[in-house]
Amino acid sequence: MNVPTRPSVVGPAGQQLTNKEKTRLAGPQVIRVEQADNLPTPPPMRRTGPGTGTSGPGGARGPMGRTGGAGGAAGGARGRGGIGASRSGRAGESARMEFGAQDIRDRKARLDAAKGFMSSHRSPSGRPMGGPGGGGQRTERKPGEVQQIHVAEPLTIKELSAATGIKATDIIKKLFLGGTMATINSAIDREKAIEIMMDFEIDLIVDEAKSAADIIEERFKDRERVDERRRAPIVTILGHVDHGKTSLLDRIRKTNIAAGEAGGITQSTRAFCVPVKSGDVDRVVTFIDTPGHEAFTSMRARGAKVTDIVVLVVSAVDGVMPQTVESIQHAKAAGVPIVVAMNKIDRPDANEANIRRLLGQLAENGLNPVEWGGDTEVIKTSATRGDGIEELLAMLDYQAELLELKADFGGMARGTVLEASIEEGRGPVARVMVQEGRLKKGDFIVIGRGYGRVRDIINDRGERITEAFPSTPVALSGIDELPDAGDKAFVVESIRAAEEAAEERRRIDRERELAAPKITLDNIFKHLEKQGRKELALVVKGDVQGSVEALKGMLSKLPTEEVVVSVKSASAGGINESDVTLAEATKAIIVGFNVTSSGKARQLAESKGIEIRLYEVIYDLIDDVTKAARGMLAPELKLEVLGHAEVKQVFKISKVGAIAGCNILDGIVERNAQIRVTRGGIVIEKDRRLEQLKRFKDDVKEVRAGMECGMKIVGYDDIKVGDVLECYKTVTVARS
């Protein structure tokens, strides 16, 4: 048997204590013995009153023991001896409290460090007037003299009292007499505090409290420049819709962006760098393309704020239009030079008469052409043929030379948000124009209400980079919340500083939302009148933050009298279940701009009877809402969704293209139907046709939910795993 060997002797394991030692006790040690302070014994306390004071020789006793003769001084001193006299040391020289030199220096330092009303009422020796050794020589303010005191908001009665030296009870009394009940910890507004202090002859100067974001911005203004160099000019393209801004930029960039825009118009702000050859020198110009439609006024205004030079594109045929005038005003407000590009010069109707008329319209709006003796350069261009492109680039380079544009290429970065959106796999993404410093991957950044650590940086060509310098447009991810277009972006030292600035912005936004007008006796009749008016409630969803902002601004300004257009919610991203729930609670219609809805959201909307309308052109949406508010809906072309398929795998076949292996999520997919490609709830491609539909190796006409199939889309191969293909038909439906 396998039996272990047992020990012969059994005892405790480990090292044992053999010799017993006596325990040593430790306790407090006496370092030195201090002697008690030997203070003089205070005199016995005596009550003051008639008969207690004794007159000295030759002096008549007065009231309370005061005497008028020489000998009465001693009796007067004895007559004044009491509780107060014994504590203040006025009973005699033996009872006077002695202050050491160090005590006097410490007290003087504390008084000098104090700020407030009492700091000016101090004796030259440093002791307060009326105190020991004061001599009673208090320096009072002259009659009519007003003292200035600075305080910072927010302000409470306790802080106001400490800063001014006025008793808190006096301030509360003034407020009570004015009809305001308050306590010592109550807040007091700027106007009321200034008004109360005027009664005390104090000129109160209330400084606005600086937020964390303001402090960060001031630090950037006063910082030391590390590596100052010449930077590329930032050029913004402005002008009326359909005057050829994007087409002109395509010619410069040698791409074809305009064909990809819905309705042929630009509906978001884009920025990209273009290499320019000026003589023998290779340079870079950063262009910002802004929308020209009136709905994007705020987006054009932001473009003008971050730019150095404005290129105003005006059609030689149409002349100056309303948005052209608006763009001129934005550029003048920003104080940047304007170069006019007279586009469409190749058209037959761009004759001399129309050109003269256009020059006259420019002069009327403050842009006097150079050929008329003014200072505004007018370049004749053609986006179709490429006329005037070289002259325009040379003029932009010349203007940049005159401006002497410089920036710090070192230190922490600063920039401005051009656009923001939510992207699948990256979360909130902000498109930022870097204006100062060096932006690196891993930097702590605060952008408006969002903050975080820069996870990745993508340039205008879609390439991942590790750092970006001034005049470079980049897309950043790593922030926790979407900022607004136009917000400032700052790189800070720590994540804590970024969080403080972002949380403060969120608190201000939350307080602004909570400060809604409340019903009072003064405005109750106005609210009753509004209840009698009809309301068109909307839940607005858009692809990017700038589009949402433009939609919200335009919808709130629709000129309707009988019907009020009310935007219940406006946000970026696809339509989800929470949007349908909100629409049901507020009896609203969901309108989406360049987005799609999830399958669960569509099912919930159908069960609740909530209408979802999707648009690709922003002014089609606005026109429909206006007509709906006026009851003038005409028959429309409606998209009838047939089904949805999720891409599980992509097969690349030579001479054929990309074949998408899909799983049908819901509905039915038909061959030759229209296809829309969505990625993360955002429409990537639309108006495509389903060319081939296969089930295993067989061609089929339709595939139903729960089955797998292969799909080939005409002329489109940029399909990725996870994309949702929406199959739909366009039908004519009478609107109601």
Solvent accessible surface area in square Angstrom, and as a share of the most:
residue,aa,sasa,rsa
1,M,226,1.01
2,N,159,0.81
3,V,90,0.52
4,P,103,0.65
5,T,135,0.78
6,R,189,0.69
7,P,100,0.63
8,S,114,0.74
9,V,126,0.72
10,V,132,0.76
11,G,55,0.52
12,P,108,0.68
13,A,101,0.78
14,G,65,0.62
15,Q,183,0.81
16,Q,95,0.42
17,L,151,0.75
18,T,118,0.68
19,N,112,0.57
20,K,197,0.83
21,E,148,0.67
22,K,189,0.80
23,T,108,0.63
24,R,228,0.83
25,L,167,0.83
26,A,108,0.84
27,G,52,0.50
28,P,140,0.88
29,Q,160,0.71
30,V,128,0.74
31,I,156,0.79
32,R,174,0.64
33,V,119,0.68
34,E,123,0.55
35,Q,155,0.69
36,A,97,0.75
37,D,123,0.64
38,N,151,0.77
39,L,143,0.71
40,P,88,0.55
41,T,125,0.73
42,P,95,0.60
43,P,40,0.25
44,P,104,0.65
45,M,135,0.60
46,R,110,0.40
47,R,196,0.72
48,T,62,0.36
49,G,11,0.11
50,P,126,0.79
51,G,48,0.46
52,T,70,0.41
53,G,0,0.00
54,T,71,0.41
55,S,48,0.31
56,G,13,0.12
57,P,124,0.78
58,G,86,0.82
59,G,14,0.14
60,A,83,0.64
61,R,142,0.52
62,G,27,0.26
63,P,112,0.70
64,M,85,0.38
65,G,1,0.01
66,R,126,0.46
67,T,29,0.17
68,G,78,0.75
69,G,26,0.25
70,A,102,0.79
71,G,23,0.22
72,G,2,0.01
73,A,74,0.57
74,A,56,0.43
75,G,0,0.00
76,G,5,0.05
77,A,35,0.27
78,R,121,0.44
79,G,3,0.03
80,R,136,0.49
81,G,5,0.05
82,G,10,0.10
83,I,83,0.42
84,G,51,0.49
85,A,14,0.11
86,S,24,0.15
87,R,184,0.67
88,S,59,0.38
89,G,1,0.01
90,R,181,0.66
91,A,31,0.24
92,G,32,0.31
93,E,137,0.62
94,S,95,0.61
95,A,20,0.15
96,R,111,0.40
97,M,128,0.57
98,E,145,0.65
99,F,81,0.34
100,G,37,0.35
101,A,65,0.51
102,Q,98,0.44
103,D,80,0.41
104,I,50,0.26
105,R,142,0.52
106,D,58,0.30
107,R,85,0.31
108,K,83,0.35
109,A,62,0.48
110,R,158,0.58
111,L,42,0.21
112,D,82,0.42
113,A,79,0.62
114,A,54,0.42
115,K,187,0.79
116,G,18,0.18
117,F,25,0.11
118,M,107,0.48
119,S,40,0.26
120,S,62,0.40
121,H,13,0.06
122,R,46,0.17
123,S,11,0.07
124,P,131,0.82
125,S,60,0.39
126,G,7,0.06
127,R,58,0.21
128,P,39,0.25
129,M,25,0.11
130,G,48,0.46
131,G,27,0.26
132,P,60,0.38
133,G,62,0.60
134,G,10,0.10
135,G,66,0.64
136,G,59,0.57
137,Q,134,0.59
138,R,111,0.41
139,T,80,0.47
140,E,113,0.51
141,R,66,0.24
142,K,151,0.64
143,P,136,0.86
144,G,63,0.61
145,E,80,0.36
146,V,88,0.50
147,Q,36,0.16
148,Q,113,0.50
149,I,15,0.08
150,H,112,0.50
151,V,14,0.08
152,A,59,0.46
153,E,52,0.23
154,P,115,0.72
155,L,9,0.04
156,T,38,0.22
157,I,0,0.00
158,K,118,0.50
159,E,88,0.39
160,L,0,0.00
161,S,19,0.12
162,A,78,0.61
163,A,21,0.16
164,T,0,0.00
165,G,33,0.32
166,I,19,0.10
167,K,143,0.60
168,A,16,0.12
169,T,95,0.55
170,D,54,0.28
171,I,0,0.00
172,I,45,0.23
173,K,128,0.54
174,K,74,0.31
175,L,8,0.04
176,F,117,0.49
177,L,130,0.65
178,G,60,0.58
179,G,68,0.65
180,T,60,0.35
181,M,151,0.67
182,A,24,0.19
183,T,85,0.50
184,I,76,0.38
185,N,109,0.56
186,S,32,0.20
187,A,85,0.66
188,I,14,0.07
189,D,87,0.45
190,R,70,0.26
191,E,116,0.52
192,K,67,0.29
193,A,0,0.00
194,I,54,0.27
195,E,101,0.45
196,I,8,0.04
197,M,0,0.00
198,M,130,0.58
199,D,89,0.46
200,F,50,0.21
201,E,81,0.36
202,I,1,0.01
203,D,52,0.27
204,L,5,0.02
205,I,54,0.27
206,V,10,0.06
207,D,62,0.32
208,E,129,0.58
209,A,54,0.42
210,K,122,0.52
211,S,22,0.14
212,A,25,0.19
213,A,42,0.33
214,D,64,0.33
215,I,81,0.41
216,I,8,0.04
217,E,55,0.25
218,E,72,0.32
219,R,111,0.41
220,F,19,0.08
221,K,151,0.64
222,D,122,0.63
223,R,60,0.22
224,E,152,0.68
225,R,114,0.42
226,V,109,0.63
227,D,56,0.29
228,E,88,0.40
229,R,119,0.44
230,R,99,0.36
231,R,40,0.14
232,A,24,0.18
233,P,8,0.05
234,I,3,0.02
235,V,0,0.00
236,T,0,0.00
237,I,1,0.01
238,L,0,0.00
239,G,0,0.00
240,H,23,0.10
241,V,32,0.18
242,D,107,0.55
243,H,3,0.01
244,G,15,0.14
245,K,13,0.05
246,T,16,0.09
247,S,47,0.30
248,L,1,0.00
249,L,2,0.01
250,D,13,0.07
251,R,98,0.36
252,I,12,0.06
253,R,67,0.25
254,K,177,0.75
255,T,63,0.37
256,N,112,0.58
257,I,35,0.18
258,A,26,0.20
259,A,78,0.61
260,G,61,0.58
261,E,28,0.12
262,A,13,0.10
263,G,62,0.59
264,G,51,0.49
265,I,15,0.08
266,T,10,0.06
267,Q,13,0.06
268,S,29,0.19
269,T,8,0.05
270,R,60,0.22
271,A,17,0.13
272,F,5,0.02
273,C,27,0.16
274,V,8,0.04
275,P,109,0.69
276,V,9,0.05
277,K,133,0.57
278,S,31,0.20
279,G,63,0.61
280,D,138,0.72
281,V,75,0.43
282,D,110,0.57
283,R,62,0.22
284,V,66,0.38
285,V,4,0.02
286,T,0,0.00
287,F,0,0.00
288,I,0,0.00
289,D,0,0.00
290,T,0,0.00
291,P,0,0.00
292,G,4,0.04
293,H,25,0.11
294,E,81,0.37
295,A,5,0.04
296,F,0,0.00
297,T,46,0.27
298,S,42,0.27
299,M,1,0.01
300,R,0,0.00
301,A,23,0.18
302,R,25,0.09
303,G,0,0.00
304,A,2,0.01
305,K,156,0.66
306,V,8,0.04
307,T,9,0.05
308,D,19,0.10
309,I,0,0.00
310,V,1,0.00
311,V,0,0.00
312,L,1,0.01
313,V,0,0.00
314,V,0,0.00
315,S,0,0.00
316,A,0,0.00
317,V,26,0.15
318,D,65,0.34
319,G,0,0.00
320,V,23,0.13
321,M,68,0.30
322,P,87,0.55
323,Q,17,0.07
324,T,0,0.00
325,V,46,0.27
326,E,43,0.19
327,S,0,0.00
328,I,4,0.02
329,Q,109,0.49
330,H,34,0.15
331,A,1,0.00
332,K,101,0.43
333,A,93,0.72
334,A,41,0.32
335,G,64,0.61
336,V,24,0.14
337,P,42,0.26
338,I,21,0.11
339,V,0,0.00
340,V,0,0.00
341,A,0,0.00
342,M,1,0.00
343,N,2,0.01
344,K,42,0.18
345,I,33,0.17
346,D,43,0.22
347,R,100,0.36
348,P,134,0.84
349,D,55,0.28
350,A,13,0.10
351,N,75,0.39
352,E,102,0.46
353,A,72,0.56
354,N,31,0.16
355,I,13,0.07
356,R,116,0.42
357,R,99,0.36
358,L,0,0.00
359,L,3,0.01
360,G,21,0.20
361,Q,44,0.20
362,L,0,0.00
363,A,36,0.28
364,E,147,0.66
365,N,41,0.21
366,G,49,0.47
367,L,8,0.04
368,N,61,0.31
369,P,1,0.01
370,V,69,0.39
371,E,108,0.48
372,W,103,0.36
373,G,71,0.68
374,G,23,0.22
375,D,129,0.67
376,T,9,0.05
377,E,44,0.20
378,V,29,0.17
379,I,22,0.11
380,K,96,0.40
381,T,0,0.00
382,S,0,0.00
383,A,18,0.14
384,T,101,0.59
385,R,146,0.53
386,G,23,0.22
387,D,51,0.26
388,G,15,0.14
389,I,16,0.08
390,E,125,0.56
391,E,100,0.45
392,L,0,0.00
393,L,20,0.10
394,A,62,0.48
395,M,35,0.15
396,L,0,0.00
397,D,16,0.08
398,Y,118,0.45
399,Q,26,0.12
400,A,2,0.02
401,E,74,0.33
402,L,108,0.54
403,L,69,0.34
404,E,130,0.58
405,L,22,0.11
406,K,119,0.51
407,A,0,0.00
408,D,0,0.00
409,F,27,0.11
410,G,11,0.10
411,G,39,0.38
412,M,66,0.30
413,A,4,0.03
414,R,63,0.23
415,G,2,0.01
416,T,6,0.04
417,V,0,0.00
418,L,7,0.04
419,E,3,0.01
420,A,0,0.00
421,S,7,0.05
422,I,80,0.41
423,E,50,0.22
424,E,115,0.52
425,G,79,0.76
426,R,33,0.12
427,G,25,0.24
428,P,29,0.18
429,V,0,0.00
430,A,0,0.00
431,R,80,0.29
432,V,3,0.02
433,M,0,0.00
434,V,2,0.01
435,Q,34,0.15
436,E,17,0.08
437,G,0,0.00
438,R,95,0.35
439,L,3,0.02
440,K,76,0.32
441,K,119,0.50
442,G,23,0.22
443,D,20,0.10
444,F,52,0.22
445,I,5,0.03
446,V,9,0.05
447,I,0,0.00
448,G,13,0.13
449,R,43,0.16
450,G,0,0.00
451,Y,37,0.14
452,G,8,0.08
453,R,138,0.50
454,V,4,0.02
455,R,130,0.47
456,D,14,0.07
457,I,0,0.00
458,I,28,0.14
459,N,16,0.08
460,D,35,0.18
461,R,152,0.55
462,G,55,0.53
463,E,88,0.39
464,R,163,0.60
465,I,47,0.24
466,T,95,0.55
467,E,56,0.25
468,A,3,0.02
469,F,65,0.27
470,P,7,0.05
471,S,3,0.02
472,T,31,0.18
473,P,9,0.06
474,V,5,0.03
475,A,12,0.09
476,L,1,0.01
477,S,1,0.01
478,G,17,0.16
479,I,9,0.05
480,D,75,0.39
481,E,63,0.28
482,L,20,0.10
483,P,0,0.00
484,D,36,0.19
485,A,7,0.06
486,G,29,0.27
487,D,17,0.09
488,K,85,0.36
489,A,3,0.02
490,F,11,0.04
491,V,6,0.04
492,V,6,0.03
493,E,100,0.45
494,S,46,0.29
495,I,73,0.37
496,R,170,0.62
497,A,27,0.21
498,A,0,0.00
499,E,71,0.32
500,E,91,0.41
501,A,2,0.02
502,A,0,0.00
503,E,77,0.34
504,E,42,0.19
505,R,62,0.23
506,R,46,0.17
507,R,99,0.36
508,I,64,0.32
509,D,21,0.11
510,R,128,0.47
511,E,91,0.41
512,R,156,0.57
513,E,131,0.59
514,L,132,0.66
515,A,76,0.59
516,A,57,0.44
517,P,117,0.74
518,K,141,0.60
519,I,106,0.54
520,T,71,0.41
521,L,157,0.78
522,D,133,0.69
523,N,36,0.19
524,I,62,0.31
525,F,144,0.60
526,K,134,0.57
527,H,46,0.21
528,L,95,0.47
529,E,123,0.55
530,K,123,0.52
531,Q,136,0.60
532,G,72,0.69
533,R,100,0.36
534,K,148,0.63
535,E,98,0.44
536,L,27,0.13
537,A,6,0.05
538,L,3,0.01
539,V,0,0.00
540,V,0,0.00
541,K,9,0.04
542,G,0,0.00
543,D,20,0.10
544,V,18,0.10
545,Q,30,0.13
546,G,0,0.00
547,S,0,0.00
548,V,5,0.03
549,E,67,0.30
550,A,4,0.03
551,L,0,0.00
552,K,103,0.44
553,G,30,0.29
554,M,40,0.18
555,L,0,0.00
556,S,76,0.49
557,K,157,0.66
558,L,23,0.11
559,P,96,0.60
560,T,25,0.15
561,E,140,0.63
562,E,126,0.56
563,V,20,0.11
564,V,55,0.31
565,V,19,0.11
566,S,25,0.16
567,V,32,0.18
568,K,80,0.34
569,S,32,0.20
570,A,30,0.24
571,S,40,0.26
572,A,10,0.08
573,G,12,0.12
574,G,19,0.18
575,I,2,0.01
576,N,61,0.31
577,E,67,0.30
578,S,76,0.49
579,D,12,0.06
580,V,0,0.00
581,T,75,0.44
582,L,62,0.31
583,A,0,0.00
584,E,72,0.32
585,A,80,0.62
586,T,42,0.24
587,K,177,0.75
588,A,6,0.04
589,I,48,0.24
590,I,0,0.00
591,V,2,0.01
592,G,0,0.00
593,F,2,0.01
594,N,36,0.19
595,V,2,0.01
596,T,10,0.06
597,S,9,0.06
598,S,49,0.32
599,G,25,0.24
600,K,142,0.60
601,A,0,0.00
602,R,39,0.14
603,Q,114,0.51
604,L,49,0.24
605,A,4,0.03
606,E,141,0.63
607,S,85,0.55
608,K,96,0.41
609,G,66,0.64
610,I,25,0.13
611,E,76,0.34
612,I,43,0.22
613,R,45,0.17
614,L,49,0.24
615,Y,27,0.10
616,E,45,0.20
617,V,17,0.10
618,I,0,0.00
619,Y,65,0.25
620,D,64,0.33
621,L,0,0.00
622,I,12,0.06
623,D,67,0.35
624,D,22,0.11
625,V,7,0.04
626,T,20,0.11
627,K,79,0.34
628,A,40,0.31
629,A,9,0.07
630,R,128,0.47
631,G,66,0.63
632,M,124,0.56
633,L,45,0.23
634,A,48,0.37
635,P,95,0.59
636,E,33,0.15
637,L,128,0.63
638,K,101,0.43
639,L,62,0.31
640,E,78,0.35
641,V,58,0.33
642,L,25,0.13
643,G,1,0.01
644,H,6,0.02
645,A,0,0.00
646,E,47,0.21
647,V,1,0.01
648,K,109,0.46
649,Q,101,0.45
650,V,34,0.20
651,F,94,0.39
652,K,149,0.63
653,I,85,0.43
654,S,98,0.63
655,K,213,0.90
656,V,67,0.39
657,G,19,0.18
658,A,0,0.00
659,I,29,0.14
660,A,0,0.00
661,G,15,0.14
662,C,3,0.02
663,N,40,0.21
664,I,2,0.01
665,L,85,0.42
666,D,40,0.21
667,G,40,0.39
668,I,26,0.13
669,V,1,0.00
670,E,52,0.23
671,R,82,0.30
672,N,93,0.47
673,A,8,0.07
674,Q,57,0.26
675,I,0,0.00
676,R,5,0.02
677,V,0,0.00
678,T,6,0.04
679,R,53,0.19
680,G,48,0.46
681,G,23,0.22
682,I,31,0.16
683,V,12,0.07
684,I,69,0.35
685,E,42,0.19
686,K,48,0.20
687,D,93,0.48
688,R,72,0.26
689,R,108,0.40
690,L,0,0.00
691,E,70,0.31
692,Q,65,0.29
693,L,0,0.00
694,K,72,0.31
695,R,63,0.23
696,F,170,0.71
697,K,187,0.79
698,D,95,0.49
699,D,89,0.46
700,V,37,0.21
701,K,154,0.65
702,E,70,0.32
703,V,3,0.02
704,R,139,0.51
705,A,53,0.41
706,G,66,0.64
707,M,70,0.31
708,E,114,0.51
709,C,11,0.06
710,G,18,0.17
711,M,2,0.01
712,K,14,0.06
713,I,0,0.00
714,V,51,0.30
715,G,63,0.60
716,Y,21,0.08
717,D,62,0.32
718,D,78,0.40
719,I,9,0.05
720,K,109,0.46
721,V,101,0.58
722,G,31,0.30
723,D,2,0.01
724,V,43,0.25
725,L,1,0.00
726,E,2,0.01
727,C,1,0.00
728,Y,2,0.01
729,K,84,0.35
730,T,60,0.35
731,V,48,0.28
732,T,98,0.57
733,V,56,0.32
734,A,83,0.64
735,R,43,0.16
736,S,137,0.89
